[in-house]
Amino acid sequence: MYKSNINTILFILSAFAVIAIGGLALNSFAQQDEEDISEQLNRIRDEIESKRVRLKSLARDEKSVLGNLRSLEQNIDLTNAFIRKLDNTSSLILNQIEILGKRIDSTSVELSKAREQFYRHLETFYKRNRGRPLTAHLLSGELSDGIRRYYLSKSIIEYDNNLVENIREMIENIEENKARLAKNREDLSAVKKERYREKQFLARKKSQRQVLLDRVRNEKKLQLEAIAQLEREATELEQLMEDLRAARDSGEKEIPDTKTAFYRFRRSLPWPVQGNILMHYGDIVHPVYKTKTFNPGIDISAPYGTEVKAVADGTVAYTGYLRGYGNFVILEHGEGYFSLYARLSEIKVKTGDGVLKGDAIAFVGDAGEGGNPSLHFEMRRGKKSYNPLEWLR
């Protein structure tokens, strides 16, 4: 009988030891996640604040309408990126709240079972030995049997004490998880309030941008200045592409396009985003300034925040910002070939990173100059631009 009791207690204790250890590990995991979320949010706030300080300085230095427009557009891209990161943080917190809720429920059920089993065992054990001191075992039957029963009883009591300690730890774990749950709910509320403030800030900046765009549309002089600026920056980009190619040149410029290995990918590259073409390659009438200009790529409509994917294996050759392009990324594919992705809200890669075809490298930005969220995409070999439709499948 005593052996049976001991086996029962050992089974119960081993089960609760697993539960207790598992609970502690899960709590450690939850705490680590909470620290990561808090650290990530603080890092995002610091980054956004630092960039906004620089933009305020830029706005003070800019005296022209176009300069202010540039500052506003950068602020809009920055705020949109911040809001998306706040949304990601909210999702992480909500996930933690769900995990903690399930953990509390599960541990509470196990705790209830533990208490019931413990009380049943106590009732059975102490009813059987009521009024009998442990020394009584020494005086009953054979001396060896008495000693054996004495130590078995002592071992059962020790296991009972361990079981009580495990129950206590389970109760503490439940209380700790409840405290974390309350903190997560407070954090979620704070993030939602911060997101609301950022949305209000974004609406004000968009309104200011619209005022300036309307002014540019209505003033011929500003239209000419805007086109001249876009042309200067297009030339700047062409020189940048040539410099990138020259820095990596190993005789590619001597190879005709049709003789290069990369040429075999024509009409087989995947689209960087899925959508309709808003502006085609070649001569176009600018949608804002209503002036004839040359588009060295295509503009593909896509919802704001859509992932932009690399069309081929390559290396990040450059990331930056230009008025006519917004945030942009240039990938190098070898033999002097580059792909360019512009009007981005956020860039996920940095210069020097290697990427594979299909890797997400950025996100589609807010409404561009065409009035709709879109990706500007180009295929180049040095200064030479190609019609991307001749390369995409």
Secondary structure, 3 states (H helix, E strand, C coil): CHHHHHHHHHHHHHHHHHHHHHHHHHHHHHHHHHHHHHHHHHHHHHHHHHHHHHHHHHHHHCCCHHHHHHHHHHHHHHHHHHHHHHHHHHHHHHHHHHHHHHHHHHHHHHHHHHHHHHHHHHHHHHHHCCCCCCCHHHHCCCHHHHHHHHHHHHHHHHHHHHHHHHHHHHHHHHHHHHHHHHHHHHHHHHHHHHHHHHHHHHHHHHHHHHHHHHHHHHCHHHHHHHHHHHHHHHHHHHHHHHHHHHHCCCCHHHCCHHHCCHHHHCCCECCCCCCCEEECCEEEECCCCCCEEEECCEEEECCCCCEEECCCCEEEEEEEEECCCEEEEEEEEECCEEEEEEEEEEECCCCCCEECCCCEEEEECCECCCCCEEEEEEEEECCEEECHHHCEC
